[in-house]
Amino acid sequence: MRLGVMIFPTDQSIQPIQLAKEVEARGFDSLWFPEHSHIPVSRRTPWGGREGAPPLPDMYWRAHDQFVALAAAAAVTTELKVATGITLVAQRDPLWLAKEVASLDMISGGRVIFGVGYGWNHEEMEDHGIDVKRRRALVREKILACKELWTKEVASFSGTYVNFEPSWAWPKPLQAPHPPIVVGGSPTPLHFRHIVEWADGWMPNEGRYEIAEKWPELLQLAEDSGRDPSTLSLGIFGVKPDAAHIENMSALGASYAVLGLPSDGPDVILPMLDRYAELVARFH
């Protein structure tokens, strides 16, 4: 079981360079940054799309650009994996996205984990010109287009939402054929079909889904679809920092887990990392 940490790195929190150095020094496997381009003040969509959710914390609209922050983290570390947790693919141009991921993978020496999701904030998506009802289809096509750009010397794509003529696009990712793609999404039949078709793993949030029940369903779907189930990984976002619980997740089939950090300064974060490091010593 590999352990990482996730934080919204903001203008008011510990900064990415210091954090990355401290995380690597304690032996963590990975560092995950989420993203939101902005948060419209209308706040029509409740936090996470869940009715009755608490007010949205301001870290959601104060976060650094994901790829800039991860590139900074990669530049001051040597072993730490740098991970998107998650990228809002529907809101991104696939031609630029493919280049950002490939560039980060090369700069980091092949240490990228590409976590992707479908998004929950409707008004944020609408400001990007996205029809929220089509975002899942958009994510699928954009990821498939990225894969073409990463793996072909001359890449092209013709879809419903994504189209580009035969083109050159470099750099290519250092990891072959590309960085692992993990989906942070709910265990719906559509999401599971997407994972089997184009992803390398499922990474749900703990506490929101019946992971122990749904993970075997995903593996069975892969087998039924002609894909080797062993090519899929299970990771857990927001895992409870308890050794016995993490052992249970490992027994279930999870190969990595991510511990959450608040968007606070070093005075709060560094003692938390010290406590979490006891788990790293145990599981690594």
LUMBA-343891 format. One record per residue (C-alpha): residue number from 1; residue in one letter; x, y, z. Coordinates in steps of 0.001 Angstrom, whole numbers. Example, Ala and Ser with C-alpha at 12.3 -4.5 7.8 and 13.67 -1.06 7.14 Angstrom:
LUMBA-343891
   resi   resn        px        py        pz
      1      a     12300     -4500      7800
      2      s     13670     -1060      7140
This chain:
LUMBA-343891
   resi   resn        px        py        pz
      1      m         0         0         0
      2      r      1469      3344     -1083
      3      l       432      6483       794
      4      g       168     10026      -538
      5      v     -1274     13330       603
      6      m     -3679     15771     -1004
      7      i     -4187     19483      -376
      8      f     -5692     22538     -2037
      9      p     -2508     24648     -2321
     10      t     -3723     28239     -2032
     11      d     -2299     31717     -1612
     12      q     -2898     31347      2138
     13      s     -1636     27790      2722
     14      i      1782     26179      2833
     15      q      3257     26748      -614
     16      p      3864     23910     -3100
     17      i      7663     24041     -3058
     18      q      7982     23819       715
     19      l      5224     21228       928
     20      a      6744     18983     -1740
     21      k     10125     18991        17
     22      e      8522     18122      3361
     23      v      6323     15396      1884
     24      e      9209     13709        92
     25      a     11442     13975      3152
     26      r      8916     11928      5120
     27      g      8791      9180      2528
     28      f      5331      9685      1062
     29      d      4753      8187     -2360
     30      s      2706     10967     -3969
     31      l      1439     14541     -3698
     32      w     -1996     15378     -5115
     33      f     -3379     18799     -6046
     34      p     -7015     19367     -7131
     35      e     -8249     22213     -9321
     36      h    -11011     24712     -9908
     37      s    -10579     27561    -12371
     38      h    -12925     29829    -10380
     39      i    -16122     29614     -8336
     40      p    -19056     31773     -9465
     41      v    -20489     33675     -6492
     42      s    -24031     32618     -7408
     43      r    -23287     29252     -5757
     44      r    -26250     27551     -7397
     45      t    -24657     24101     -7159
     46      p    -24220     22784     -3605
     47      w    -20767     21555     -2562
     48      g    -20063     18321     -4383
     49      g    -23503     18463     -6001
     50      r    -25041     17128     -2790
     51      e    -28183     18786     -1450
     52      g    -27802     20002      2111
     53      a    -24016     20226      1866
     54      p    -22186     22745      4090
     55      p    -21024     26084      2657
     56      l    -18170     25777       182
     57      p    -14758     26576      1751
     58      d    -12823     29408       149
     59      m     -9903     27106      -727
     60      y    -11950     26149     -3786
     61      w    -11532     29595     -5315
     62      r     -8084     30359     -3906
     63      a     -6182     27353     -5287
     64      h     -3090     27700     -7447
     65      d     -3129     26500    -11028
     66      q     -2770     22757    -10776
     67      f       -61     22150    -13358
     68      v      2035     25169    -12388
     69      a      1999     24047     -8747
     70      l      2842     20445     -9613
     71      a      5698     21529    -11880
     72      a      7117     23533     -8967
     73      a      6756     20480     -6720
     74      a      8450     18255     -9285
     75      a     11377     20648     -9669
     76      v     12389     20367     -5993
     77      t     11909     16591     -5571
     78      t     13391     13474     -7130
     79      e     11189     10511     -6180
     80      l      7820     11952     -5192
     81      k      5005     11281     -7649
     82      v      3110     14428     -8656
     83      a      -576     13823     -9202
     84      t     -3681     15652    -10318
     85      g     -6457     14967     -7889
     86      i     -8421     15639    -10014
     87      t     -8237     17481    -13353
     88      l    -11559     18862    -14571
     89      v    -11112     17512    -18078
     90      a    -14412     18778    -19504
     91      q    -13310     22366    -18846
     92      r     -9954     21989    -20579
     93      d     -8877     22152    -24218
     94      p     -7542     18650    -25008
     95      l     -4672     19901    -27177
     96      w     -3314     22035    -24348
     97      l     -4140     19416    -21723
     98      a     -2161     16715    -23525
     99      k       833     19046    -23746
    100      e       602     20022    -20056
    101      v       492     16409    -18873
    102      a      3303     15325    -21206
    103      s      5465     18315    -20261
    104      l      4978     17666    -16549
    105      d      5811     13998    -17031
    106      m      9049     14840    -18844
    107      i     10071     17591    -16416
    108      s      9409     15324    -13430
    109      g     11286     12377    -14900
    110      g      8178     10258    -15395
    111      r      6486     10832    -12037
    112      v      2982     11925    -13063
    113      i      -275     10279    -12044
    114      f     -3125     11779    -14058
    115      g     -6275     11816    -11947
    116      v     -9358     12917    -13864
    117      g    -12972     13649    -13055
    118      y    -16237     14854    -14526
    119      g    -16894     17852    -12289
    120      w    -19795     18848    -10059
    121      n    -20026     22656    -10198
    122      h    -22533     23408    -12935
    123      e    -22074     27173    -13043
    124      e    -18294     26807    -13236
    125      m    -18663     24490    -16235
    126      e    -21172     26792    -17906
    127      d    -18679     29662    -17734
    128      h    -16344     27449    -19777
    129      g    -19083     26964    -22361
    130      i    -19813     23402    -21245
    131      d    -23229     21763    -21451
    132      v    -23250     19992    -18084
    133      k    -25422     17191    -19449
    134      r    -22715     16312    -21974
    135      r    -19677     16594    -19715
    136      r    -19152     12844    -19385
    137      a    -19119     12368    -23138
    138      l    -16779     15347    -23378
    139      v    -14374     13848    -20840
    140      r    -14320     10561    -22722
    141      e    -13498     12146    -26063
    142      k    -10922     14531    -24631
    143      i     -9072     11705    -22894
    144      l     -9141      9580    -26048
    145      a     -7809     12569    -27980
    146      c     -5013     13066    -25430
    147      k     -4035      9435    -25834
    148      e     -3701      9925    -29576
    149      l     -1505     12979    -29040
    150      w       669     11147    -26499
    151      t      1206      7991    -28529
    152      k      1221      8961    -32220
    153      e      3885     10799    -34179
    154      v      1114     12248    -36315
    155      a     -2099     12452    -34318
    156      s     -5614     13272    -35395
    157      f     -9063     12926    -33901
    158      s    -12575     12973    -35280
    159      g    -15370     12847    -32732
    160      t    -18639     14468    -31799
    161      y    -17014     17139    -29614
    162      v    -13295     16952    -30367
    163      n    -11827     17297    -33835
    164      f     -8363     18144    -35071
    165      e     -6494     17424    -38292
    166      p     -3308     15325    -38492
    167      s      -843     17186    -36293
    168      w      2554     17061    -34605
    169      a      2535     17483    -30854
    170      w      5545     17147    -28587
    171      p      6826     16458    -25988
    172      k      5568     12942    -25537
    173      p      5186     11635    -21969
    174      l      8230      9932    -20517
    175      q      6052      7113    -19175
    176      a      4948      4712    -21880
    177      p      2429      4787    -23328
    178      h      1406      7658    -21005
    179      p      1052      8438    -17291
    180      p     -1480      6251    -15478
    181      i     -4993      7649    -15713
    182      v     -7180      7206    -12642
    183      v    -10825      8241    -12468
    184      g    -12184      9940     -9382
    185      g    -15860      9296     -9924
    186      s    -18936      7633     -8548
    187      p    -19516      3917     -9257
    188      t    -22155      4347    -11953
    189      p    -22420      1920    -14880
    190      l    -21338      4674    -17292
    191      h    -18305      5651    -15237
    192      f    -17278      2019    -14922
    193      r    -17577      1550    -18698
    194      h    -15338      4587    -19160
    195      i    -12748      3217    -16729
    196      v    -12652      -112    -18523
    197      e    -12391      1598    -21912
    198      w     -9700      4213    -21335
    199      a     -8454      4430    -17734
    200      d     -5965      2586    -15557
    201      g     -7774      2758    -12251
    202      w    -10627      3923    -10067
    203      m    -10039      6343     -7199
    204      p    -13248      7043     -5258
    205      n    -13638      9269     -2221
    206      e    -13898      7235       945
    207      g    -17178      7490      2791
    208      r    -19288      8346      -230
    209      y    -19525      4961     -1959
    210      e    -19662      1273     -1116
    211      i    -16151       570     -2359
    212      a    -16016     -2983     -1017
    213      e    -19135     -3831     -2995
    214      k    -18413     -1860     -6166
    215      w    -14752     -2723     -6758
    216      p    -15527     -6371     -7558
    217      e    -18259     -5167     -9936
    218      l    -15709     -3079    -11825
    219      l    -13308     -6012    -12066
    220      q    -16095     -8243    -13344
    221      l    -17072     -5666    -15954
    222      a    -13475     -5536    -17135
    223      e    -13363     -9310    -17491
    224      d    -16714     -9401    -19283
    225      s    -15447     -6696    -21649
    226      g    -12298     -8611    -22535
    227      r     -9904     -6536    -20458
    228      d     -7531     -8124    -17985
    229      p     -8833     -7017    -14541
    230      s     -5277     -7008    -13196
    231      t     -4555     -3964    -15368
    232      l     -6882     -1865    -13205
    233      s     -5818      -312     -9909
    234      l     -7851       846     -6915
    235      g     -6899      3948     -4955
    236      i     -8750      5715     -2163
    237      f     -9075      9487     -1780
    238      g     -9437     10844      1735
    239      v     -8665      7574      3476
    240      k     -9057      7562      7248
    241      p     -5584      7862      8839
    242      d     -5893      4666     10833
    243      a     -3523      1728     10364
    244      a     -6124     -1012     10823
    245      h     -8482       713      8415
    246      i     -5758      1142      5796
    247      e     -4911     -2536      6153
    248      n     -8568     -3338      5408
    249      m     -8430     -1190      2293
    250      s     -5295     -2998      1202
    251      a     -6949     -6372      1748
    252      l     -9845     -5162      -390
    253      g     -7439     -4554     -3260
    254      a     -6389      -920     -2922
    255      s     -2761      -364     -3889
    256      y     -2541      3295     -2863
    257      a     -4395      5733      -624
    258      v     -4339      9492      -204
    259      l     -4577     11259      3148
    260      g     -6196     14669      3236
    261      l     -4548     17862      4460
    262      p     -6348     21144      5242
    263      s     -5387     24298      3353
    264      d     -3383     25686      6248
    265      g        85     26994      6903
    266      p      3222     25100      7896
    267      d      2390     25385     11605
    268      v      -609     23093     11021
    269      i       599     20986      8098
    270      l      4043     19907      9292
    271      p      2833     18293     12543
    272      m       140     16473     10539
    273      l      2760     15175      8137
    274      d      4788     13954     11095
    275      r      1796     11987     12379
    276      y      1002     10595      8959
    277      a      4650      9626      8500
    278      e      4156      6925     11122
    279      l      1732      5272      8697
    280      v      4210      5658      5849
    281      a      6858      3871      7901
    282      r      4431      1045      8552
    283      f      3056       526      5066
    284      h      6028      1368      2882
